Amino acid sequence: MCEGRKQEHEEAVMSKAWTYVATLLFLLAAGGVVLDGAPALQQPEPDTYSWNGELVSVDATAMTMTVKARVAYQEALSALKKLKAGDRVWVVWSGVHDSSDAVRELRRAETSRNIDEDLVLPAELVSPESFNQYVTIRVKVPERALSTIKHVKPGEWVIVTSRHRPPSQDDAVVGVRPYAPTASTD
């Protein structure tokens, strides 16, 4: 009799464990899992990618943002010697289809053709000098993005979402948000 109860108990435990596993798999498949109180990761749009930069300044009137971006390749640093402040450039990012963490290449913008590659951002070169493997660029940002970063201070980081193969410089950046939530004092 004791052996029978033990077997029933083990079967109940296994059944409960499988129920937990099935529930967890369902939640993962649904994409709505929240771990440790953190919000679920937001998936980028299929035609966009994200990159990080250190905020230098925002010009709400011109709807531009100046950021420092990390440069991953020596060739990109060497290309800076051929450019000057104010030049229109194409920033070619290193990364995968929907994410980047550094600049792979800087090219002079080709005004006679559209961007036909992924991970390429039209920008203005603010300074041809590289400081600690970072380059300073200026990009156009949509008006709604300005409100999401109004509390971000210079020196803090932002996540920028850009469009693959943008039709124009004005359409290249689709969103900007703080890298980490900041406390609001309003």
HULIN-V468710 format. One record per helix or strand of 3 or more residues. SS is the DSSP state (h for helix, s for strand). FROM is the first residue (numbers start at 1). TO is the last residue. If there is no record, write none. Layout:
BEGIN
SS|FROM|TO + SS|FROM|TO
END
This chain:
BEGIN
h|2|30 + s|48|59 + s|64|71 + h|74|82 + s|88|96 + s|99|108 + s|120|131 + s|134|140 + h|143|148 + s|157|163 + h|169|171 + s|173|178
END
